[in-house]
């Protein structure tokens, strides 16, 4: 089953569930406890994925200004503003793609602030609109090392979440179902790590822009056989491609992308790097869905550890060492930092990281933009900076 079919079936299943009184839909943040929700028979919807769809389809030029006009600051997450604006407008790109007229109505909303606190405000808006119950996980943030006290804290919050959900479903969670969901998430995320690891090959068989398109199932279908099977097939296809690939691919530069994608400019940026035979072979963003610590024998504790350890939730020293290790592992020539105006939590230029890397011999360039708000992005300025940077590398 190819990517388009996987995502189509996911959204159709959500649409059917939202219209069936015997099924329940939970909204979840992208790095939230989806495994618990799946173990309790919820269909799981991820608004951040919908935000990315709005950006990739370049429909945010209408939805963002509508949210802005209702009092949402232009400085806050453009996923949030894109999605709320789409709701206010009665619009979704799912209609054109799959004939689905609206996102699924939630029976419950569950968020986790390990990414940022904007998701809390985002989910609170929809909780009010749909009159639906809401539960937030608030883990320790900006961590240097993960302590047992941090894991206990989040594990206890998961236990409270389960009690909260049992009141909604009128049934107890089944431990074997939770263990199975964590097991499937572990298998899928390990395969996703294997897929991204194939970019260690030179020339690289794919790049950051390909990966952003292929990562849909690891975001929205963790805890399912579908995600595991998809990445097993993708890994097999790419390894076969590597075996067939000749030596005529002129890969002159190997780069690392730090920060969010510019969803509305994936194609043009991909073409720009391709024209200069530059491959972005690793990224902060795509690696953010590698959760190697999942353990079905300790489902809640391992989920707490995995979701605490994500890059965006770590301190500056950890981030610097992480990028240095990836640079060495993937034989990278330089770093492209995306300064996303409305996503400071996943923008790593503000506290001198490019200069600290430069002091260790790592060259980098900063491009200004945003994940969804293209008013913050200049095609000409970005192209000029990237081309000048590649000349320096040469």
N, C-alpha and C positions, 0 to 999 in steps of 0.2 A: 504494500500500500504506500503510495507516494505522499509527500508532504501535504499537498493540497487536499487530498482525500482525507487524511488524518484530521486536519484542522476543520474541514467541512463537517465531518461526522461529530466532532467535539461540539461544535456550535449548534448543530441540529439536535443533538442529544440534550443540550442545555435548554433549547427552545421547547422541546417536547416536555421536559421535566417541569418547566415553569408553568405549563398549562395543564399539568396532571396533578390533581389534589393528593394523590397517593405518593408523590415524589417530592423531595425537598431540595432546594438550591441554596448553597452557601457561597457567599462572596469571600474571597481570600486574597491577601496581598501576595505578591509573587514569591517572596521568601518567607512565607507564613506556614503554619502547621497543616498543610494540605492532607498529610497522611492521617491525622486524626479525623478530619472531615470525611475522607473516603471510607475510613473504617466504620463510620456511623451512617453510611449509605447516602451521604449528600452528593449531589452533582455539584462540582466546584467550578466557579467562574472567577476569573482574574481581571479586574478592571484595568490593571496596568497593561495587560495584553491588548485590551481594547484601546487604551491610550496610544500604544505603539501602532496599532492598525490605523487610527486616525492620522497619526504622523506620516506613516508610510504611504497612505493614500492621498496625502497632501490636501486633506479636507479641513485642517485646523484653522485655515485663514478665516473661516466663518465661525467656528465654534469657540475659539479662544477669545475673540473680541466680545462675544456675547457674555461669557463668564466675567470678563473684565468689566463690562458695563453693569454687572450685578454686584460689583464691589470686591471682586477677587483681585488681589494685587498682581501686577505684571512681574513681580519678583519671585512669586512662588511657583511651584512645580507646574510645568506646562502640560504634563500628563493630566494632572488634576483639572486644570482649566479647560483642556481639550475635552475631557470626558464630561465634566459638569455642563460645559457649553453645549455639547452634543445632546445631553439629556434635556436641557432647556429648549433646544431647537426641535426635539423629537426626531433626531437623526442618528443613524448608525451605518457605518460602511458594511455591516453584515447584511443589510437589505440588498444592496447591489451584488454582493458576492454570493449570498446563499438564499435570498428571499426572506430573510428574517427581519421583521419590522422593528424589533426593539430588543435590548439586552434583557436577560432573564430577571424577573422579579426575585429579590432575595427573601428567603425565609429567615436567614440570619447572616450577619456580617462579622467576619473575624479578621483582625489586622494584627500586624506585628511591627513595632517601631525599630527593628534592627537596621532598617534601611534609612528611615527618616521619620520625622513626626508629621510631615505633610499627609501621609496616608491616613493618619488618625482623623484629621479634619475632612479629608476626602470621604472616608467611610461614614463619618458622623453626618455629613450632608445627606447621603443616600439613606441612612438609617431614619432620618427625619422625613424624607420624601416618601419612603415606602412604609413608614411606621413599623420597622422591623427591628428586632433585638440586635444588639451589637456587643462584641467582646474584644478587648484589646490585650495583647501580650506586650509588656514593656520590659525588655531585657536591659541589662547593663550595656552601655555603649562605649565606643572609642577605646577598646580594650588593648592593652599590650599583650598580656597572656591570659588564657582562659583558666580561671580558678574553679575549684569544686564548688565554692559558694555561688559562683555565677550559674553553674549548671543546676544546682539545687533550686536556685531562685526561679529559673525558667521552667524547670520540671514541675515545681509546685504550681506555677501559673497554668501549665498544661492540664494539671489535675483539676484545677478550678474550671478551666474551659470545658473539660469533659463533663463535669457535673452540670454546668450551664447548658450544654448541648443535650444532655440526657433529659432535662426538663422539657426541651423543645420536641425531641423525638419520642418521648415517653418510652424509651427503651435504654438498656444498659449497653455500654460499649463492649464489644467482644474482643478480648485480648488477642485471640488468634487472628482476627481481621486486622487489627492494628499492626501486629508483627508482620503479616503478609504485605500490608501496604508499605511498611518501612523496607522490607526485603526488596520489593519491586522498585522502590525509589533508589535503593542502593545499587541495584543491577543497572538501572537506566542511567544513573549519574556516572557510574564507572565506565559505561560504554560511551557516554558523552565525553568523558575525559580522554578515553582512547581515541575518539574521533579527532578531538582538538590536538591530541598529541601527534597525529600524523603530519602536522605542519612542521615537525622537526625535520622532515625530509626536505632536501634542497634539490630541485625547485619544489616549493610547497604545492601540494595538490589542490588546495583551496585557500581562501583568505578570510579575513574578518567579516567582509561583506556577505560572503556565502554563509558563514557561520551564524550571522544574525538572523538570516532567513530560516536556517535549519534548526534553530534552538526552540521553536515554538513548543514541541511536545515536552521538552524537559521543564518548561515553565508551567504549562497548563495541564499536563497529563502525568506528572509524577505520581507514583503509587499505583500505576496501571500496567498491565501487560502490553498495552498499545505502545507506550513510550519505550519500553525495553525492546520490543520487537523492531520498532522503527530505527533505533540507533544500532542495533545489531546488523540490520540490513544496510544502513548507511555506511557503517564501518567496513563491511564486506565490499560494498561498491567502490569505496575510495581506495582500499588496498588493492583491488583489482585494477583500478585506474593507475595506481602507482606502478604496478607491475608492467602495464602496457606503455607507460609514458616514456618517450624518448628523451634525449638530452638537448633538444632544440629550444626548450623553454628558457628564455633569456631573463633570469631572475637576477637583477643587478643589486637590489637592496632588500633587506629583510627588516621589517619594522614592527613596533609594538604600538597598539592603540590604547590609550588610557582615557577612561571616561565613557559617557553615553554615546550611542550612535546619533548621527543627525538623520533621523528617520526619513525626512523628506528629500534627502540628497544622497541616499545610498548609491543609486545608479551613477550619478555624475561623479561622486568621489571615487567610486570603484574604477570608473573609466579613466579618471585622472591618474591614479596610481598605476593602472595597467599600462597606460601610454608611456610611462617612465620605467616600466619593468620593475616596479616596486611592489612587494607583497607584504601586506600586514598579516603576519603569521601567528600573532598571539594578541590577546587583549584582556584587560581587566573585566570588561562587561561579560563576555561569553564564558569566562572562567568562573563567574560568580555563581553558576549553577552546577559546580562540582562539589558534591557533599560526600566526601569519602568516609566520613565518620558514622554514617547510618549503620545501625546494628539491630537487627530484628530481635535479638535476645535481650536488648535493653532499649526498647523503642523510644520511650519518652526521654531518657537521659541522653541517648545518642542524637535524637532530634535537637535537643537543647544545645548540645555541643556543636553540631553541624551548623545550626542556624546562628549561633553566636560567633562562629569562626569566620564568617564571610568577610571579604576584603573591606567592604564599605564600613564595617563595624569595628575596624581595628585602628590602632594609633599610627602616627606618622612613621615611627621607626619600623614597625612591621611592614607598612606599605613600601617603604624604600627597599628593605631587604627582599621583599617578595618580588618586586620588579627587577631588581638586580639578578636574582636567581633565574627568573624567566628569560632575561636577556642572555645570560650565559647558556641556559639549557636549549634555547631556540636559535642561538647564534645570530642575535639581532644587532643591526647596525645603528638604530636610532629609535627615538620614541616620539610619537605624535600625541600631544596632550590636547584633548578637547575641553575648552573652557565653556561649559554649558551654563548659560546665564541663570537658568532657573533650577539648576540641580547642583547646589554647592556641596551636597553630601557625597556626590560621585564625581566631583571635580577636584583634582589633586594638585593644582598649581598654586593655591592660595597661601600655602605655608612653606614655600621655598623648595619644594621637591625637585623641580627641574634644575635648579642651581646645585642642589646637593648631588644629584646624579651627574651633573656636568663636572663637578669637582672630582668625580671618579672616572672621568673619561667618556661619559655617555652623552652623546649629542641629542638634542631634542628641539621640537618646534611646538608652538602653541597656536591653535586656531580657535577663534572666537565663534560661538554659535549657540545652539540649544538643541535639545532632543526633539521638540515639536514646534516651537515658535520660530518660524523662519524669518521673522522680522529681525532676529538677532544674528542672522547668518548672511555673510556676503560671499557669493560665489567667486567674484574676482579677487577679493582680498585673500580668501583661503587658498585659491589656486596659486597666487603669487607667493604666499608664504611657503606652501608645500614645495613648489618648484625651486625656490631659493634654497630651501633646506636640503633637497636632493642634490643640488649642485654642490653644497658644502660637503655632503657625504661622499660625493664623487672625488 
